[in-house]
Amino acid sequence: MSAPSVWLHGVSLIAPGLPDWGQTARTLRGEQAWTSAPTVLPVAERLPAAERRRASRVVRVALALGWQALGEQDPAPVATVFSSSGADGHNCHALCEQLAGSDRAVSPTRFHNSVHNAAAGYWGIASRSMAPSQVLCAYDASFGAGWLDAVGQLADGLDQILLVVYDSEYPEPLHTCRPVPDVAGVALWLGTQARETSLGQLQGTPTREPPTTMADGGLDGLRQAFPSLRALPLLQAIAKGQTTRAVIDHLAPLHLELRFTPR
């Protein structure tokens, strides 16, 4: 039996040298070269002022990805899946420093920003959404884990869902153990029924084939550096509007084959 297809309503990407989907799409189509630059994070304007001041880099990238993928869609009724290879690296580092010192009193604000579901919590505040929300972590397989969870919920009766996958850097000395270079991520707005603005259909199946690489060395470097950007070969097909299959890293020896069929 073939795997079910889902409709792709919206997509977004934020990464070093790629501030939004528009520039990313032009780069993936070969219309402009990728140039390395620090990731530019939009201000979380939809958060209340107090929460906006506390929003970490992880929260800011996750919220920006979600808003950009949804476009004009009201976020309140849209279920979400947030998937990341790790939590907030800077808060984790600060907590470790605090606990290693003589004064081990931890700031409550820093603690609640360090937990893995912080981005989902801030999304609920900003969007006022009461829709179901899942928060996942699967190290380098986090994109695949998020995809499987999102598609599983669609198969179980939801009509639409927002998948947000993102990563952030750790300061030293943790950076040596987990050398994610910056903050980056991708979001896909998925559904079971076509919309006027739907880009096409996606279908995923497990495979033992090796992951698809990017012909451009710089872009393939991004793919390898950020677990969330393992999806870049798929995003290139979406940007070009081509019927294409891409194999994305998952839990070895199985990977995830995603096929995109443009509308």
N, C-alpha and C positions, 0 to 999 in steps of 0.2 A: 504494500500500500504506500503511495507517495505521500510525502510530507505536505501539510496544508500550506497554502500561500497566504501572505498577509499583505495589505496595502501599506505603502510608505507615503504618508501625508506630508511629512516635513523632516528636514535634516539640518543639523548645525555642527560646526567644528570650531574650536579655539585651540591654538597651539603656537609654539614659537614661530614667528614669521607669518602666521596665518590667523589674523584677528577675527575672521568671520567666514561664513560659508561662501559668500560672494567671491572673496579673494581666493579662498581655498579651491572653489570650483574652477576658476580661471587657471590656477596653478596646476591642478590635476588634469586639465585639458591641454596643458602645454602652451597656453597663451602667454604666460609669464613665468619667469624662473622663481624658484623658491630661494629666499634669502634668510639666513639665520638671524633671528632677533628675539629678544626677551618677549615672553607672552604678555599681551596687553589685556588686562582684565577690566571689563566694564564695572562701573559703580552699581551696587545693588539698589537701584533707586526705588524699587517697589517695596522694600523693607521699611518699617518704621525707623525713625532716626536712631533710636537706641540700639536696635538690632543691627542696623547698617554699620554703626561704629564698631560693633563686635565681630562682624562677618569676616571670616578668615579667607585666605586665598582659595581653599577648597570650596567653601560655601559660595564665593563669588563666581567661580568658574561653573559650578553645577547649576546655579540659578540662571546665569547668562545663557548657558547651553539650552536649558529648558525653554526659556522665553523665546529664544531665536528659533528653535525647532517648531514651536507652536504658532508663531506668528500672531495673527489676530484671533486665534482660538481662545475662548474663555478657558483658563486652566482648571477652574473649580471642579468640573465633572470628570477630569482626565486622571485615571489611575497612573501611578508612577512606579518605576523600578530604578533605584540608584545603585550603581555598582562601581566599586573602586578597588584598586589593588592594595590600598592602605588607607589609613585615616589621615588626619591633619599632621603632617610632618613637623611643622614649626611648633605647634602646641605640644606634640609628643616630646620634642627636644626640650622645650621649656619646662615641662613637668619632670622630666628626668633630671634636669639641672637642679630644680627645686628639691626633689627628693634626695639628691646626692649631697645637699648642703646641710647645715646645722638647723635651719628653720625649714621644717618639712610641711608647713601649712600650705595647702594647695588652694589657689584661687578657684572658687566655684564657677566663675565665668570661664576661666581657662579650661577647667575640667569638662564642662558641658560642651565646649567647642571642640574638645579633643575626641569625643566619642564618635563612633563610625556612622551613626545615623544623624549627625548634626545637620548635614546638608538637607536631608529630607524634612527635618524639623523646621528649618528656615524656609524651605519651599512651602510648607503648610502655612506658615505665618504670612508669607508674601502673597500667596495665591488664594488664601482662605479656603483651600480645598479640604474637603472631608473624604475624598476618594481614597481607596486602598493604596498603600505605599509599602514597597518592599525595599530592604537595604541589604546588599550582598557584598561579599569580598571573596575573590578566588585567585588572588595573586596575579600571575601573568595570564590566567584564563578568565579574567573578570568580564571582558566583553562577551565571550561565549556564554558565561554563566548568566549574565544579564539578559542576553538574547533568549536563552532557553526559558528563563522565568517569565519574561514578557510574553513570548509566544504561547507558553503554557496557559497563562491567564486568559489570553484571547481565545484559545481553544476551549477554555472552561466557561466561557459565556460573556466575558467583557467585550465591548464593541470597539474600544480604543485604549491605548496605553502609551505612555511616554517613557522611553528608555534613556537614561542619562548615565554615561560611563566616563570616569574622569580619574586623573592622577595628579599628585603634587609631590614636590621635592622634600627631602629631609636635609637639614643642616648636618655638617660633620659633628661627630664621627659616624652617625648613622648613614650618612650619604655614601660612605665607602662600602657599606654592606648592601645598600639599595640605591644605586646611582641614577635615580630618575632626575633629569637635568632641570626641570622647570614644571610648570603646571599646564595641563592640557586635557582635552576631552572631546567627546562626540555625543550627540543626542539624536535619537530616531523617534519620530511620532508615528506609531503604527496603528492599524485598525483592520477590521474584518470587512468593511464595506468601502467602496471607492468614493472619494470626494472629488469635487470639481478641480481641486488643486493637487490631487494625488500624483506623485511622480512615477509610480509603477508598482510592481509586486515583487516581494521577496519570498524566497523559499529556502529553508535550511535543512540539511541532512548531515549526519555524521560521516566522516571519511577518515581513511588512514593515509591519504595523500599528504605530502609536505605542504606547509603554508605557502601561499602566494607572496612573492616579493615584488617590490617596486623597481621599475627600470631606472628611475632617477635615484642616484646614490644618496642625495640629501634627504629625499622623502622616505627612502627605505631606512635611513638612520632614525628618522622620527618613528617609523613603524616599530623598530626594534627597541627604541628607548622608552616608549610609553605603552603599557599594556592596553590602554584605551584606544590607541591608534593602530593596533593590529588590524583594525577595520579599514585602513587606508586603501587597500586594493579594491574593496567593495565600493568605497566612496568615489574612487576614480571612475568606476563603471556608472555610478549614479550621475556624476558630474558630466560625463560624456553622453549620457542617455543611451548607453549600449546594453544589449543583452549579453551579460557576462556572468561567469562563475568565479568566485574567489574563495580560496581555502584560508581560514583564519585559525590561528593558534587556539587550542583548547587544552584539555587534559590528555597529554600523551599516553598511549599512542593514538588516541582519537582526536581529530580536529573537526572543525565545523565548516562545511561547504555551504556558502550562501550564493544563490542565483538571483540576479536582478533582471527583471523584464520591464522595460520602460512602457509607459502607457501609450 
